[in-house]
Amino acid sequence: MDTSLSKNERFEIRLSAEERALFAKAQKLSGDRSISSFILRVVKNQAQEIVRQSELLTLTQRDRNRFFELALSESAPNSKLKSAAARYQNLVK
């Protein structure tokens, strides 16, 4: 975790006794220094993954739309596409 950043924000949550016990056990097993550092690390990793997946999905949909837009258009292939097709044909012969 990057400790060079100034941490002056605070976030509070309420936990049941069972949740606190579970987090404490997981924190000890993970080797984190505290329950707070454990929760911060786990939640931050999960948040980053959620954002990454969302961005990946957005890119995938945008790319798919652009692909079909180009594939279904009636424009003629440009010189780069013709050159790539020729190289491909030479490779598969």
PAGULUM-430990 format. One record per atom (N, C-alpha, C): residue in one letter; atom name; x negated, y, z negated. Coordinates in steps of 0.1 Angstrom, whole numbers. Layout:
+------+------+-------+-------+-------+
: resn : name :    xx :    yy :    zz :
+------+------+-------+-------+-------+
:    A :   CA :     X :     Y :     Z :
...
+------+------+-------+-------+-------+
END
This chain:
+------+------+-------+-------+-------+
: resn : name :    xx :    yy :    zz :
+------+------+-------+-------+-------+
:    M :    N :    -8 :   -12 :     0 :
:    M :   CA :     0 :     0 :     0 :
:    M :    C :    -9 :    12 :     0 :
:    D :    N :    -5 :    23 :     8 :
:    D :   CA :   -13 :    35 :     9 :
:    D :    C :   -11 :    43 :    -4 :
:    T :    N :   -21 :    45 :   -12 :
:    T :   CA :   -20 :    52 :   -24 :
:    T :    C :   -25 :    67 :   -22 :
:    S :    N :   -29 :    70 :   -10 :
:    S :   CA :   -34 :    84 :    -8 :
:    S :    C :   -23 :    94 :    -6 :
:    L :    N :   -11 :    89 :    -4 :
:    L :   CA :     1 :    98 :    -2 :
:    L :    C :     6 :   102 :   -16 :
:    S :    N :    10 :   115 :   -16 :
:    S :   CA :    15 :   120 :   -28 :
:    S :    C :    29 :   114 :   -30 :
:    K :    N :    32 :   108 :   -42 :
:    K :   CA :    45 :   102 :   -45 :
:    K :    C :    52 :   110 :   -55 :
:    N :    N :    61 :   119 :   -51 :
:    N :   CA :    68 :   127 :   -60 :
:    N :    C :    83 :   126 :   -59 :
:    E :    N :    87 :   116 :   -51 :
:    E :   CA :   101 :   113 :   -50 :
:    E :    C :   105 :   102 :   -60 :
:    R :    N :   117 :   102 :   -64 :
:    R :   CA :   121 :    92 :   -74 :
:    R :    C :   134 :    85 :   -69 :
:    F :    N :   136 :    72 :   -71 :
:    F :   CA :   147 :    65 :   -66 :
:    F :    C :   151 :    56 :   -78 :
:    E :    N :   164 :    57 :   -82 :
:    E :   CA :   168 :    48 :   -93 :
:    E :    C :   179 :    39 :   -89 :
:    I :    N :   179 :    27 :   -94 :
:    I :   CA :   190 :    18 :   -92 :
:    I :    C :   194 :    11 :  -105 :
:    R :    N :   206 :     6 :  -105 :
:    R :   CA :   211 :    -2 :  -117 :
:    R :    C :   210 :   -17 :  -113 :
:    L :    N :   205 :   -25 :  -123 :
:    L :   CA :   204 :   -39 :  -120 :
:    L :    C :   211 :   -47 :  -131 :
:    S :    N :   216 :   -58 :  -128 :
:    S :   CA :   221 :   -67 :  -138 :
:    S :    C :   209 :   -74 :  -145 :
:    A :    N :   211 :   -80 :  -156 :
:    A :   CA :   200 :   -87 :  -163 :
:    A :    C :   194 :   -98 :  -155 :
:    E :    N :   203 :  -105 :  -148 :
:    E :   CA :   199 :  -116 :  -139 :
:    E :    C :   190 :  -111 :  -128 :
:    E :    N :   194 :  -100 :  -122 :
:    E :   CA :   186 :   -94 :  -111 :
:    E :    C :   172 :   -89 :  -116 :
:    R :    N :   172 :   -83 :  -127 :
:    R :   CA :   159 :   -78 :  -133 :
:    R :    C :   150 :   -90 :  -136 :
:    A :    N :   156 :  -101 :  -142 :
:    A :   CA :   148 :  -113 :  -145 :
:    A :    C :   142 :  -119 :  -132 :
:    L :    N :   151 :  -120 :  -122 :
:    L :   CA :   146 :  -125 :  -109 :
:    L :    C :   135 :  -117 :  -103 :
:    F :    N :   137 :  -104 :  -103 :
:    F :   CA :   126 :   -95 :   -98 :
:    F :    C :   113 :   -96 :  -106 :
:    A :    N :   115 :   -97 :  -119 :
:    A :   CA :   103 :   -98 :  -128 :
:    A :    C :    95 :  -111 :  -125 :
:    K :    N :   103 :  -122 :  -123 :
:    K :   CA :    97 :  -135 :  -120 :
:    K :    C :    90 :  -134 :  -106 :
:    A :    N :    96 :  -129 :   -96 :
:    A :   CA :    90 :  -128 :   -83 :
:    A :    C :    78 :  -118 :   -83 :
:    Q :    N :    79 :  -108 :   -91 :
:    Q :   CA :    68 :   -98 :   -92 :
:    Q :    C :    55 :  -106 :   -98 :
:    K :    N :    57 :  -113 :  -108 :
:    K :   CA :    46 :  -121 :  -114 :
:    K :    C :    40 :  -131 :  -104 :
:    L :    N :    49 :  -138 :   -97 :
:    L :   CA :    45 :  -148 :   -88 :
:    L :    C :    37 :  -141 :   -76 :
:    S :    N :    42 :  -129 :   -72 :
:    S :   CA :    36 :  -123 :   -60 :
:    S :    C :    22 :  -116 :   -64 :
:    G :    N :    20 :  -113 :   -76 :
:    G :   CA :     7 :  -107 :   -80 :
:    G :    C :     8 :   -92 :   -80 :
:    D :    N :    20 :   -86 :   -77 :
:    D :   CA :    22 :   -72 :   -78 :
:    D :    C :    19 :   -67 :   -92 :
:    R :    N :    15 :   -55 :   -94 :
:    R :   CA :    12 :   -49 :  -107 :
:    R :    C :    24 :   -47 :  -116 :
:    S :    N :    35 :   -43 :  -109 :
:    S :   CA :    47 :   -40 :  -117 :
:    S :    C :    60 :   -44 :  -109 :
:    I :    N :    71 :   -44 :  -115 :
:    I :   CA :    83 :   -46 :  -108 :
:    I :    C :    86 :   -35 :   -98 :
:    S :    N :    83 :   -23 :  -102 :
:    S :   CA :    85 :   -12 :   -92 :
:    S :    C :    76 :   -14 :   -79 :
:    S :    N :    64 :   -17 :   -81 :
:    S :   CA :    55 :   -19 :   -69 :
:    S :    C :    60 :   -31 :   -61 :
:    F :    N :    65 :   -42 :   -68 :
:    F :   CA :    70 :   -53 :   -61 :
:    F :    C :    82 :   -49 :   -52 :
:    I :    N :    92 :   -42 :   -59 :
:    I :   CA :   104 :   -38 :   -52 :
:    I :    C :   101 :   -29 :   -40 :
:    L :    N :    92 :   -19 :   -43 :
:    L :   CA :    88 :   -10 :   -33 :
:    L :    C :    82 :   -17 :   -21 :
:    R :    N :    73 :   -26 :   -23 :
:    R :   CA :    66 :   -33 :   -12 :
:    R :    C :    76 :   -42 :    -4 :
:    V :    N :    85 :   -49 :   -11 :
:    V :   CA :    94 :   -58 :    -4 :
:    V :    C :   105 :   -50 :     3 :
:    V :    N :   110 :   -40 :    -3 :
:    V :   CA :   120 :   -32 :     4 :
:    V :    C :   114 :   -24 :    16 :
:    K :    N :   102 :   -19 :    14 :
:    K :   CA :    96 :   -11 :    25 :
:    K :    C :    93 :   -20 :    37 :
:    N :    N :    88 :   -33 :    34 :
:    N :   CA :    86 :   -42 :    45 :
:    N :    C :    99 :   -45 :    52 :
:    Q :    N :   109 :   -48 :    44 :
:    Q :   CA :   122 :   -51 :    50 :
:    Q :    C :   128 :   -39 :    58 :
:    A :    N :   126 :   -27 :    53 :
:    A :   CA :   131 :   -15 :    60 :
:    A :    C :   124 :   -13 :    73 :
:    Q :    N :   110 :   -15 :    73 :
:    Q :   CA :   102 :   -14 :    85 :
:    Q :    C :   107 :   -24 :    96 :
:    E :    N :   110 :   -36 :    91 :
:    E :   CA :   114 :   -47 :   100 :
:    E :    C :   127 :   -44 :   106 :
:    I :    N :   137 :   -39 :    98 :
:    I :   CA :   150 :   -35 :   104 :
:    I :    C :   149 :   -24 :   114 :
:    V :    N :   140 :   -14 :   111 :
:    V :   CA :   138 :    -3 :   121 :
:    V :    C :   132 :    -8 :   133 :
:    R :    N :   121 :   -17 :   132 :
:    R :   CA :   114 :   -23 :   144 :
:    R :    C :   124 :   -30 :   152 :
:    Q :    N :   132 :   -39 :   146 :
:    Q :   CA :   142 :   -47 :   154 :
:    Q :    C :   152 :   -38 :   161 :
:    S :    N :   156 :   -27 :   154 :
:    S :   CA :   166 :   -18 :   161 :
:    S :    C :   159 :   -11 :   173 :
:    E :    N :   147 :    -7 :   171 :
:    E :   CA :   140 :     0 :   182 :
:    E :    C :   137 :   -10 :   193 :
:    L :    N :   134 :   -22 :   190 :
:    L :   CA :   132 :   -33 :   200 :
:    L :    C :   145 :   -35 :   208 :
:    L :    N :   156 :   -36 :   201 :
:    L :   CA :   169 :   -38 :   207 :
:    L :    C :   172 :   -26 :   216 :
:    T :    N :   170 :   -14 :   212 :
:    T :   CA :   173 :    -2 :   220 :
:    T :    C :   164 :    -3 :   233 :
:    L :    N :   151 :    -6 :   231 :
:    L :   CA :   143 :    -6 :   243 :
:    L :    C :   147 :   -17 :   252 :
:    T :    N :   151 :   -29 :   247 :
:    T :   CA :   155 :   -40 :   255 :
:    T :    C :   167 :   -36 :   263 :
:    Q :    N :   177 :   -30 :   257 :
:    Q :   CA :   189 :   -26 :   264 :
:    Q :    C :   186 :   -16 :   275 :
:    R :    N :   178 :    -6 :   271 :
:    R :   CA :   175 :     5 :   281 :
:    R :    C :   167 :    -1 :   292 :
:    D :    N :   158 :   -10 :   290 :
:    D :   CA :   150 :   -16 :   300 :
:    D :    C :   158 :   -25 :   309 :
:    R :    N :   168 :   -32 :   303 :
:    R :   CA :   177 :   -41 :   311 :
:    R :    C :   185 :   -32 :   320 :
:    N :    N :   191 :   -21 :   315 :
:    N :   CA :   199 :   -12 :   323 :
:    N :    C :   191 :    -6 :   334 :
:    R :    N :   178 :    -2 :   332 :
:    R :   CA :   170 :     4 :   342 :
:    R :    C :   166 :    -7 :   352 :
:    F :    N :   164 :   -19 :   348 :
:    F :   CA :   161 :   -30 :   357 :
:    F :    C :   172 :   -32 :   367 :
:    F :    N :   184 :   -34 :   362 :
:    F :   CA :   196 :   -36 :   371 :
:    F :    C :   199 :   -24 :   379 :
:    E :    N :   197 :   -12 :   374 :
:    E :   CA :   199 :     0 :   382 :
:    E :    C :   189 :    -1 :   394 :
:    L :    N :   177 :    -4 :   392 :
:    L :   CA :   167 :    -5 :   403 :
:    L :    C :   170 :   -17 :   412 :
:    A :    N :   173 :   -28 :   406 :
:    A :   CA :   174 :   -40 :   414 :
:    A :    C :   187 :   -40 :   423 :
:    L :    N :   197 :   -33 :   419 :
:    L :   CA :   209 :   -32 :   426 :
:    L :    C :   210 :   -20 :   435 :
:    S :    N :   200 :   -12 :   435 :
:    S :   CA :   200 :     0 :   443 :
:    S :    C :   196 :    -4 :   457 :
:    E :    N :   200 :     4 :   467 :
:    E :   CA :   197 :     1 :   481 :
:    E :    C :   184 :     7 :   486 :
:    S :    N :   176 :    11 :   477 :
:    S :   CA :   163 :    18 :   482 :
:    S :    C :   154 :     7 :   487 :
:    A :    N :   145 :    11 :   496 :
:    A :   CA :   135 :     2 :   502 :
:    A :    C :   124 :     1 :   492 :
:    P :    N :   117 :   -11 :   492 :
:    P :   CA :   105 :   -12 :   483 :
:    P :    C :    94 :    -3 :   487 :
:    N :    N :    87 :     3 :   477 :
:    N :   CA :    76 :    12 :   480 :
:    N :    C :    63 :     4 :   483 :
:    S :    N :    53 :    11 :   486 :
:    S :   CA :    40 :     5 :   490 :
:    S :    C :    34 :    -4 :   478 :
:    K :    N :    36 :     1 :   466 :
:    K :   CA :    30 :    -7 :   455 :
:    K :    C :    38 :   -20 :   453 :
:    L :    N :    51 :   -20 :   455 :
:    L :   CA :    58 :   -32 :   454 :
:    L :    C :    55 :   -42 :   466 :
:    K :    N :    53 :   -36 :   477 :
:    K :   CA :    50 :   -45 :   489 :
:    K :    C :    36 :   -51 :   487 :
:    S :    N :    27 :   -43 :   481 :
:    S :   CA :    13 :   -48 :   479 :
:    S :    C :    13 :   -59 :   468 :
:    A :    N :    21 :   -57 :   458 :
:    A :   CA :    23 :   -67 :   447 :
:    A :    C :    29 :   -80 :   452 :
:    A :    N :    39 :   -79 :   461 :
:    A :   CA :    45 :   -91 :   467 :
:    A :    C :    35 :   -98 :   476 :
:    A :    N :    27 :   -91 :   483 :
:    A :   CA :    17 :   -97 :   492 :
:    A :    C :     6 :  -105 :   483 :
:    R :    N :     2 :   -98 :   472 :
:    R :   CA :    -8 :  -105 :   463 :
:    R :    C :    -2 :  -118 :   457 :
:    Y :    N :    11 :  -117 :   453 :
:    Y :   CA :    18 :  -128 :   447 :
:    Y :    C :    19 :  -140 :   458 :
:    Q :    N :    22 :  -136 :   470 :
:    Q :   CA :    23 :  -147 :   480 :
:    Q :    C :    10 :  -153 :   483 :
:    N :    N :    -1 :  -146 :   482 :
:    N :   CA :   -15 :  -151 :   484 :
:    N :    C :   -18 :  -161 :   472 :
:    L :    N :   -13 :  -157 :   460 :
:    L :   CA :   -16 :  -166 :   448 :
:    L :    C :    -9 :  -179 :   449 :
:    V :    N :     3 :  -179 :   454 :
:    V :   CA :    12 :  -191 :   453 :
:    V :    C :    10 :  -200 :   465 :
:    K :    N :     2 :  -196 :   475 :
:    K :   CA :    -1 :  -205 :   487 :
:    K :    C :   -10 :  -216 :   483 :
+------+------+-------+-------+-------+
END
